[in-house]
């Protein structure tokens, strides 16, 4: 199996619980019901959102993930350019 059930649950529940915590502690906006609804022609997925999500936040998240990946490998004794064996505990 590529992923164990515990790994699948942690991948599924980890990001969801962090987002839920953020939404749960957000203070309610007392003026939210006084604002008019958005236009029917206004799109929910627009270019500023795409640019922010993929070209700003996506690059930051990818860089952080790669930094963590290489940090773990180097702390385990891996050297850049070294091939890892399939039965190496660091690889597993």
C-alpha positions, 0 to 999 in steps of 0.5 A: 500500500502506498499510504497506510490508513493512519497516513491517509487520515492525517493527510485528510484531517490535518489541514481540515482541523487547522482551517476549522480552528481558524474559522472557530476563533474568528470574531463575528462581523456585526455588519455582515448582514447589512452589506448587499449581496454580491452581483450575480455576474461576479465570479467566485474564482477570479484572476486576483485569487488565482494569482495569489493562490498559485503564484504567491502562496503556492510558491511559498508552500512548495518552498517550505515543503521542499525545505522540510524534505531536504532538512529531514534527509540531511539530518538522516545522513543523506548527502546531495547526489547520493542515491538511496537504496530501496531498503534504506530506513531513511527512504522508507 
